[in-house]
Amino acid sequence: MRQWSLARQMLALQIVVVVVTVVAGTAMAFFQARDLVAADATEVTRAVAVSVAGSPSVLAALGSAGPTATLQPYAEKVRLETKVDFITIMSPDGIRFTHPTPSEIGKRYLGTIAPALAGRTVSETYTGTLGPSIRTITPVRDADGTVKALVSAGITMEKVSGRLRDQVGAAGLAGVLGLGAGTVGTYLVGRRLRRHTHGLGPSELSRMYDYHEAILHAVREGLLLVDGAGTLTLCNDGARALLGLPEDAEGRHVTGLGLPPSLTELLTSGDNRSDEIHLTGDRVLVVSVSVVRSGARSLGTVVTLRDHTELQDVTGQLDAERGFADALRSAAHESANRLHTVITLVELGKPEQAVAFATEELRAAQELTDRVIAAVREPVLAALLLGKSAQAGERGVELCISPESELEDAGLDPHDLVAILGNLIDNAVDAAMSSTPARVDVHLQAADGFCEIRVADSGPGLDPSAVAEAYQRGWTTKGSGRGLGLSLVAQAVRRLGGTIEVTEGSGAIFTVRLPLPEKSRT
């Protein structure tokens, strides 16, 4: 039996329980029916005996010379009407006046008469001329209370057993029907259980559960199971860490878990999704959703979460490096053009013009570098601004650093600073390209315990009604794209404990204020 499946073991156990229950119930019904039939027979004989003993015609017949002639027809009539087996009226010394068998009249009554002579009505089981019977004997009294005769009424045990057999037969039939219904029901339950357990045995199910628990706690990726009603039924340690879920998250509806609106909408959508980017307070997550179906019915969804934060940072740095490389290629191309121009001027015999041209180009490039380095002594931001300036110039946009800019080493996470300033400048350059002249102004300053970053563009500006949506994942003013720039900016600002606001000038003005660490304020 240890090798049987769980469904088969449950089927066998339930069949045993059903059989034992039905057999025990049938036995109890038999004993109860036996007692009830015997009690009913006793009540009937008592009622008949007392009724006959109290009849005035019986007492009147006892005063005649031959009472049998009157009492025998009366006793037989009552016996047939009440369906008892005998009614015996006898003298106080036990000589019968009546009997169903006429040859027994005049003979002595077989049974106990002493209690009746003493004035009591008693019932007993006794073997008489008709065989074993349940009988009741009671006295017949005159007006003075003197016992003038005795009356005995009885039902044979054969008739009692017949009634008992009828009731036991009905109880047995009910038991058989109950056993059949229980067996069929047990089979159907076992079949359903076998379908749900896929025919696995208890040891296999236990082993699978242990594996299940080990896997849930071992994997770093997040795993969520959401039922068809939107209730979170399971989450592993990875999901708790990535989403910051409370310990009692399981059993709660996903709308009450405090998740970002975009992620809540995804979990309740009931659609299959693959590798979508979603942002939480401080993480970038890659989310996939798979709907679990049984036929046409949706059972819920399986959600996997992967932390994309570090990869997003690396991607941002790679984009910056790619931008720098593009800027260097553009600068190299322009330098080659300028060098050819200088060489051509020399070959044309105009060395003074060649020197003046080369000097002017070198001075302009050096002025930009000197202005950036003088204003921003945060090396990462300085390099970013030089690269973005070259990129903007290549796209026909002038990137200007405000003369008031002055930023020392702020002591803030350079990755977050690059994400904030780089995305703001990219968005500003995209917006400024629709205007003439195209211009982006950048202001950086550390004062009063805050690092302020302000980026303004000459573009069409930002609709005030769209400001709240601008920081959501997927929002964009472009015709296509994933719209992650401003949402990443907002995430980095929250991570650093700062604020961001948008105002209107000639275009949109984004102002970020980041609190400086204590060591950077002194």
Secondary structure, DSSP 8 states (H G I E B T S, - for coil): -TTS-HHHHHHHHHHHHHHHHHHHHHHHHHHHHHHHHHHHHHHHHHHHHHHHHT-HHHHHHHTSS-HHHHHHHHHHHHHHHHT-SEEEEE-TT-BBS--SSGGGTTSB--S--HHHHTT--EEEEEEETTEEEEEEEEEEE-TT--EEEEEEEEEEHHHHHHHHHHHHHHHHHHHHHHHHHHHHHHHHHHHHHHHHHTT--HHHHHHHHHHHHHHHHH-SSEEEEEETTSBEEEE-HHHHHHHT--TT-TTSBGGGS---HHHHHHHHH---EEEEEEE-SS-EEEEEEEEEEETTEEEEEEEEEEE-HHHHHHHHHHHHHHHHHHHHHHHHHHHHHHHHHHHHHHHTT-HHHHHHHHHHHHHHHHHHHHHHHHHB--HHHHHHHHHHHHHHHHTT-EEEE-TT-BB----S-HHHHHHHHHHHHHHHHHHHTTSSS-EEEEEEEEETTEEEEEEEESSS---GGGHHHHTSTT--SSSSS---HHHHHHHHHHHTT-EEEEEESSSEEEEEEEE--HHHH-
